[in-house]
Amino acid sequence: MPQKSASWSGKRNGSRPYYVHAGILGLLISAFIIVFIASLVIPVSAAGEPTVAISEYHVNPSVLMPDSLGTITIMVKNTATSATLTENTGITTSEAGVTKVTNINVNIENVRLEGNGIIVQSNDFQRVGEIGPGQSLQLTFSIQAPSKSGIYYPEVWIDTTGGTSTRYPIPVNVNTAVGIQKQAVLIMGSSLSDSVNPGDEIPLTLTVSNAGQTLADDVILKITNVTGSIAPKNTDLYHLGTLSPGDQKTTSLTLLSDKQASIGLVRVPVTISYNSIDGTFLTQETGIDIMMKGVAELGFVSVDTNPSRLSEGTPYDLTVRIENTGTGEAKQVSAKVDLPADGTKEAFIGKIKPGNDAPAIFLLEGMKGGNYPYNLTITYTDDMGVHSLTRQMNLRVPPADNSGNLILGLIVLGILAFLAYRYWYLPRKNGDGTFPWARKN
């Protein structure tokens, strides 16, 4: 019985593995077909995963004093450019597929700055967002230096979605001379007159000296036009060449000023550019300070009298109109005349602006007829100081017409002669005072 049982059992067991192996084989074949078909339509990327890196950073100021404030500015860049995706649409792998190019963005979740001795005053930058291939993002952290001098290395931590964290140390110099590059220090001085009148040419000499510890090569001065009021006469670029430490060079130039330029201090910007010893192109801004002072120029417009025709012994007004043709304001303007007449012979005017005029009025008493030469003197001040201007004038007073008084005097004399003859001479001669012709009758 055991042998039969074993034989029966072996037949039963021998048939079941056949079906089992057939089913497993079918499943494997189906899976293979599914994987094969799926491989035909799933895109294949030829590019790696996108990553970020800090392409550049700046610490401002470059050297911090203990407990002082500063900033760290970083530039975060997506290092990926683009991905090539190939999509096979054929039944077999030998058939051609469709190639597509797509961008790979990187999503930045958080950016933080670990101080490592530096006091970080800014919060983390959370949910920064996506950066496209080759694009950059600028972030700035506010920091405070510690009390102790030294070199510190705060770290920037950048967390991205689906990627690894990026850590980047940034050196921060706190009051040490380590790593500080010695540079050229260019100082410009100017030599010109104390003041300039608007409209005049301005000759000056510029001196540039190198007070630094390294050479400055290809030094160029550029004069900037100041809104049309002051400009270089010839050129606005002056090449000085190379300046070694302790050397200096001079150049002469002429500036033109507009007559309508504003009065006061005018700064002419100057840009100094040069190449440092390591080839770095550097620029610095300076300027030329010019004091613009206006000059008043007074002249006479007209001289009138009221009444216009003078007569002997008659009071009159003398009006002199004074004009300012200069570029500066005339202040404390006064005028006086030295006529031999009583009255007001000095007039106070005050201010006369450029392009304006004002009258000086003198109230004078009458004079005898004749010609009277006199001096008209004007005194005023402007930005240049006190000035006096004298001009010789002439005033003619016609003599009075006395012909009427002469005739009247003759008539009066005739009447008086008649009365003397009648009442004085005849009574003494005839005794009775009668006329001779009446006596004959």
LUMTI-437055 format. One record per residue (C-alpha): x, y, z. Coordinates in pm, whole numbers, plus 50000, padded with zeros to 5 digits. Each point is the difference from the previous one (the first is absolute). Layout:
X | Y | Z .
...
END
This chain:
50000 | 50000 | 50000 .
50265 | 50257 | 50069 .
50150 | 49943 | 49660 .
49668 | 50047 | 49822 .
49924 | 50300 | 50201 .
50333 | 50143 | 49912 .
49955 | 49918 | 49637 .
49654 | 50156 | 49987 .
50125 | 50301 | 50179 .
50290 | 50038 | 49760 .
49769 | 50005 | 49699 .
49783 | 50262 | 50157 .
50300 | 50212 | 50095 .
50158 | 49959 | 49661 .
49699 | 50145 | 49822 .
49964 | 50310 | 50220 .
50349 | 50138 | 49944 .
49932 | 49999 | 49630 .
49710 | 50238 | 50034 .
50173 | 50205 | 50263 .
50311 | 50048 | 49790 .
49789 | 50085 | 49698 .
49816 | 50271 | 50192 .
50318 | 50151 | 50135 .
50150 | 49998 | 49656 .
49697 | 50183 | 49862 .
50020 | 50260 | 50268 .
50368 | 50060 | 49928 .
49932 | 50031 | 49630 .
49717 | 50248 | 50065 .
50217 | 50207 | 50230 .
50278 | 50003 | 49743 .
49761 | 50117 | 49732 .
49862 | 50275 | 50229 .
50346 | 50120 | 50092 .
50106 | 49993 | 49635 .
49700 | 50199 | 49888 .
50039 | 50247 | 50286 .
50363 | 50053 | 49911 .
49890 | 50112 | 49658 .
49794 | 50292 | 50130 .
50179 | 50108 | 50318 .
50228 | 50305 | 49935 .
50366 | 49955 | 50070 .
50193 | 50301 | 50136 .
50356 | 50064 | 49893 .
50063 | 50264 | 50266 .
50068 | 49965 | 50370 .
49804 | 50140 | 50289 .
49993 | 50382 | 50033 .
50221 | 50153 | 50267 .
50067 | 50347 | 50138 .
50329 | 50169 | 50080 .
50114 | 50337 | 50129 .
50162 | 50162 | 49699 .
50123 | 50312 | 50184 .
49974 | 50182 | 50331 .
50081 | 50344 | 50141 .
50067 | 50109 | 50358 .
49934 | 50370 | 50057 .
50208 | 50155 | 50141 .
50286 | 49771 | 49907 .
50150 | 50046 | 50348 .
49760 | 50041 | 50292 .
50082 | 50171 | 50324 .
49911 | 49819 | 50324 .
49626 | 50023 | 50079 .
49938 | 50184 | 49669 .
49724 | 49919 | 49753 .
50039 | 49865 | 49649 .
49843 | 49788 | 49730 .
50074 | 49676 | 49816 .
49856 | 49979 | 49648 .
49999 | 49665 | 49821 .
49912 | 49903 | 49644 .
49825 | 49660 | 49982 .
50014 | 49842 | 49655 .
49827 | 49696 | 49845 .
50285 | 49801 | 49850 .
49773 | 49797 | 49767 .
49946 | 50123 | 49647 .
49748 | 49768 | 49835 .
49914 | 49626 | 49972 .
49969 | 49793 | 49681 .
49697 | 49770 | 50013 .
49966 | 49717 | 49742 .
49656 | 49849 | 49948 .
49987 | 49674 | 49793 .
49677 | 49962 | 49812 .
50092 | 49687 | 49795 .
49916 | 49641 | 50086 .
50363 | 49899 | 50012 .
50298 | 50177 | 50144 .
50162 | 50011 | 49657 .
49740 | 50238 | 49869 .
50064 | 50378 | 50030 .
49860 | 50197 | 50291 .
49910 | 50364 | 50069 .
50257 | 50212 | 50186 .
49880 | 50294 | 50215 .
50193 | 50266 | 50191 .
49851 | 50132 | 50322 .
50119 | 50223 | 50282 .
50075 | 49873 | 50346 .
49902 | 50241 | 50278 .
50122 | 49969 | 50354 .
49770 | 50089 | 50288 .
50171 | 50169 | 50296 .
49818 | 49936 | 50325 .
50220 | 50180 | 50249 .
50318 | 50210 | 50012 .
50159 | 50079 | 50333 .
50328 | 50137 | 50132 .
50174 | 49825 | 50287 .
50203 | 50261 | 50183 .
50287 | 49793 | 50143 .
50103 | 50297 | 50213 .
49836 | 50268 | 49785 .
49668 | 50135 | 50128 .
49735 | 49948 | 49730 .
49723 | 50258 | 50020 .
49798 | 49889 | 49696 .
49741 | 49723 | 50007 .
50012 | 49695 | 49776 .
49876 | 50033 | 49641 .
49720 | 49744 | 49989 .
49810 | 49878 | 49694 .
50228 | 50188 | 49765 .
49853 | 49821 | 49698 .
50131 | 49860 | 49674 .
50304 | 50113 | 49803 .
50025 | 49917 | 49632 .
50306 | 49846 | 49833 .
50297 | 50240 | 50007 .
49804 | 50262 | 50195 .
50124 | 50169 | 50317 .
49840 | 50142 | 50311 .
50153 | 50265 | 50226 .
49944 | 49987 | 50377 .
50137 | 50231 | 50268 .
50049 | 49928 | 50372 .
50053 | 50263 | 50267 .
50277 | 49916 | 50242 .
50177 | 50144 | 50303 .
50367 | 49946 | 50073 .
50098 | 49853 | 50337 .
50207 | 50191 | 50252 .
50311 | 49794 | 49934 .
50212 | 50056 | 49690 .
50076 | 49711 | 49766 .
49892 | 49810 | 49689 .
49657 | 49837 | 50025 .
49832 | 49755 | 49767 .
49619 | 50017 | 50007 .
49836 | 49733 | 49784 .
49715 | 50036 | 49751 .
49761 | 49702 | 50008 .
49772 | 49947 | 49700 .
49728 | 49733 | 50005 .
49838 | 49894 | 49672 .
49707 | 49775 | 49922 .
50110 | 49647 | 49912 .
50365 | 50096 | 50023 .
50277 | 50017 | 50253 .
50079 | 50297 | 50221 .
50277 | 50234 | 49890 .
50240 | 50151 | 50250 .
50238 | 50281 | 49908 .
50238 | 50175 | 50245 .
50063 | 50372 | 49955 .
50304 | 50164 | 50163 .
49930 | 50318 | 50195 .
50290 | 50221 | 50110 .
49952 | 50177 | 50334 .
50270 | 50260 | 50059 .
50297 | 49803 | 49869 .
50253 | 50070 | 49727 .
49987 | 49645 | 49869 .
49899 | 49981 | 49636 .
49973 | 50378 | 49957 .
50150 | 50090 | 49665 .
50204 | 50319 | 49987 .
49872 | 50229 | 49728 .
50091 | 50324 | 49833 .
49842 | 50311 | 50152 .
49967 | 50286 | 49750 .
49953 | 50354 | 50131 .
49913 | 50289 | 49771 .
50064 | 50366 | 50072 .
49906 | 50306 | 49794 .
50160 | 50341 | 49964 .
49781 | 50290 | 49884 .
49900 | 50352 | 50098 .
49794 | 50059 | 50312 .
49691 | 50101 | 49804 .
49869 | 49994 | 49646 .
49763 | 50235 | 49826 .
49724 | 49821 | 49805 .
50080 | 50011 | 49629 .
50378 | 50003 | 50048 .
50244 | 49727 | 49903 .
50143 | 49805 | 50294 .
50364 | 49894 | 49962 .
50111 | 49750 | 50262 .
50261 | 49735 | 50077 .
49915 | 49654 | 50132 .
50252 | 49800 | 50200 .
49949 | 49626 | 50059 .
50224 | 49823 | 50252 .
50018 | 49635 | 50103 .
49994 | 49980 | 50379 .
49953 | 49621 | 50001 .
50245 | 49713 | 50014 .
49955 | 49849 | 49654 .
50029 | 50121 | 49643 .
49706 | 50154 | 49811 .
50015 | 49940 | 49626 .
49820 | 50171 | 49711 .
49867 | 50289 | 50213 .
49726 | 50198 | 49823 .
49818 | 50314 | 50115 .
49652 | 50069 | 49868 .
49839 | 50343 | 50047 .
49620 | 49995 | 50018 .
49784 | 50278 | 49859 .
49799 | 50169 | 50275 .
49653 | 50042 | 49845 .
50139 | 50234 | 49735 .
50126 | 50266 | 50242 .
50366 | 49889 | 50002 .
50163 | 49779 | 49738 .
50350 | 49917 | 49874 .
50120 | 50227 | 49721 .
50193 | 49740 | 49802 .
49964 | 49640 | 50120 .
49853 | 49827 | 50303 .
50253 | 49712 | 50016 .
50359 | 50035 | 50120 .
50239 | 49704 | 50003 .
50270 | 50012 | 50269 .
50157 | 49659 | 49945 .
50161 | 49811 | 50291 .
50030 | 50127 | 50357 .
50236 | 49818 | 50233 .
49960 | 50031 | 50379 .
50098 | 50353 | 50102 .
49994 | 50138 | 49643 .
49785 | 50282 | 49870 .
49909 | 50144 | 49662 .
49841 | 50328 | 49894 .
49787 | 50104 | 49707 .
49873 | 50343 | 49895 .
49657 | 50060 | 49856 .
49745 | 50273 | 49943 .
49633 | 49996 | 50091 .
49728 | 50216 | 49847 .
49730 | 50153 | 50217 .
49657 | 50118 | 49893 .
49908 | 50361 | 50070 .
49672 | 49873 | 50146 .
50177 | 49764 | 50241 .
49870 | 50007 | 50355 .
50189 | 50206 | 50252 .
50163 | 49802 | 50281 .
50206 | 49684 | 50039 .
49992 | 49772 | 49696 .
50155 | 49652 | 50009 .
50128 | 49858 | 49673 .
50001 | 49617 | 50026 .
50321 | 49821 | 49903 .
50034 | 49623 | 49957 .
50343 | 49840 | 50045 .
50035 | 49655 | 49846 .
50306 | 49775 | 50006 .
50118 | 49640 | 49998 .
50134 | 49858 | 50325 .
50312 | 49788 | 50018 .
49797 | 49679 | 49962 .
49822 | 50133 | 49691 .
49675 | 50093 | 50173 .
49831 | 50305 | 49845 .
49913 | 50250 | 50274 .
49829 | 50338 | 50006 .
49962 | 50269 | 50263 .
49798 | 50320 | 50006 .
50133 | 50341 | 50091 .
49934 | 50356 | 49885 .
50116 | 50357 | 49945 .
49842 | 50265 | 50222 .
49951 | 50336 | 49828 .
49863 | 50310 | 50173 .
49786 | 50194 | 49753 .
49977 | 50367 | 50095 .
49796 | 50246 | 49800 .
50140 | 50337 | 49891 .
49761 | 50292 | 49982 .
50053 | 50251 | 49717 .
49807 | 50324 | 50045 .
49937 | 50253 | 49727 .
49779 | 50301 | 49928 .
49685 | 49958 | 49798 .
49866 | 50356 | 50005 .
50017 | 50336 | 50182 .
49679 | 50206 | 50019 .
49872 | 50310 | 50178 .
49652 | 50092 | 50110 .
49898 | 50242 | 49860 .
50181 | 49897 | 49688 .
50089 | 50368 | 49918 .
50166 | 50167 | 50292 .
49969 | 50365 | 50086 .
50212 | 50215 | 50217 .
49908 | 49984 | 50367 .
49738 | 49727 | 49953 .
50021 | 49678 | 50214 .
50032 | 49678 | 49799 .
50047 | 49621 | 50029 .
50307 | 49831 | 49850 .
49942 | 49627 | 49917 .
50288 | 49771 | 49899 .
49903 | 49645 | 49895 .
50272 | 49743 | 50077 .
50016 | 49654 | 49831 .
50180 | 49681 | 50108 .
50142 | 49818 | 49695 .
50225 | 49763 | 50197 .
49959 | 49645 | 50131 .
49975 | 50079 | 50370 .
49759 | 50191 | 50215 .
50098 | 50356 | 50092 .
49927 | 50068 | 50366 .
50004 | 50312 | 50217 .
49978 | 50218 | 49690 .
50013 | 50374 | 50066 .
50057 | 50306 | 49778 .
50091 | 50364 | 50065 .
50056 | 50319 | 49801 .
50217 | 50302 | 50080 .
49781 | 50270 | 49842 .
50023 | 50346 | 50163 .
49638 | 49991 | 50103 .
49808 | 49945 | 50319 .
49785 | 49691 | 50044 .
50041 | 49620 | 50005 .
50323 | 49924 | 49821 .
50034 | 49632 | 50104 .
49763 | 49713 | 49916 .
49991 | 49645 | 50144 .
49879 | 49731 | 49757 .
50070 | 49665 | 50170 .
50031 | 49694 | 49773 .
50009 | 49971 | 49623 .
49985 | 49647 | 49860 .
50171 | 49906 | 49672 .
49801 | 50127 | 49702 .
49798 | 50251 | 50207 .
50023 | 50375 | 50053 .
49895 | 50244 | 50271 .
49967 | 50381 | 50030 .
50203 | 50234 | 50218 .
49791 | 50315 | 50071 .
50146 | 50331 | 50126 .
49773 | 50287 | 50119 .
50183 | 50329 | 49940 .
49926 | 50368 | 50043 .
50020 | 50254 | 49716 .
50329 | 50141 | 49878 .
50110 | 50293 | 49798 .
50020 | 49965 | 49628 .
50312 | 49846 | 49851 .
50186 | 49670 | 49937 .
50086 | 49789 | 50301 .
50248 | 49708 | 49956 .
49960 | 49749 | 50280 .
50105 | 49645 | 50100 .
49754 | 49714 | 50044 .
50150 | 49735 | 50232 .
49849 | 49652 | 50051 .
50115 | 49772 | 50282 .
49899 | 49631 | 50025 .
50115 | 49657 | 50115 .
49992 | 49656 | 49836 .
50159 | 49661 | 50060 .
50338 | 50144 | 49909 .
49993 | 50287 | 50251 .
49926 | 50374 | 50010 .
50003 | 50204 | 49678 .
49965 | 50367 | 49908 .
49914 | 50148 | 49662 .
50025 | 50372 | 49915 .
49879 | 50171 | 49684 .
50026 | 50365 | 49901 .
49667 | 50158 | 49907 .
49880 | 50349 | 49903 .
49684 | 50191 | 50091 .
49889 | 50319 | 49822 .
49759 | 50246 | 50160 .
49870 | 50254 | 49748 .
50016 | 50363 | 50125 .
49671 | 50173 | 50078 .
49835 | 50226 | 49730 .
49993 | 50355 | 50160 .
49876 | 50201 | 49698 .
49653 | 50040 | 50148 .
50137 | 50128 | 50327 .
50215 | 50254 | 49811 .
49702 | 50143 | 49813 .
49798 | 50019 | 50320 .
50288 | 50174 | 50170 .
50022 | 50255 | 49720 .
49628 | 50070 | 50029 .
50029 | 50046 | 50374 .
50299 | 50228 | 49955 .
49806 | 50206 | 49746 .
49708 | 50038 | 50234 .
50227 | 50103 | 50284 .
50177 | 50253 | 49776 .
49668 | 50149 | 49896 .
49880 | 50033 | 50357 .
50326 | 50162 | 50106 .
49982 | 50244 | 49714 .
49640 | 50090 | 50071 .
49992 | 50024 | 50372 .
50353 | 50090 | 50085 .
50177 | 50169 | 49713 .
49719 | 50232 | 49869 .
49889 | 50134 | 50339 .
50352 | 50103 | 50073 .
50045 | 50165 | 49662 .
49666 | 50175 | 49942 .
49880 | 50037 | 50353 .
49653 | 49874 | 49929 .
50085 | 49667 | 49852 .
49813 | 50048 | 49672 .
50133 | 49870 | 49670 .
50167 | 50249 | 49776 .
49748 | 49963 | 49716 .
49711 | 50056 | 50246 .
50169 | 50311 | 50127 .
50011 | 50160 | 49650 .
49633 | 49952 | 49954 .
END
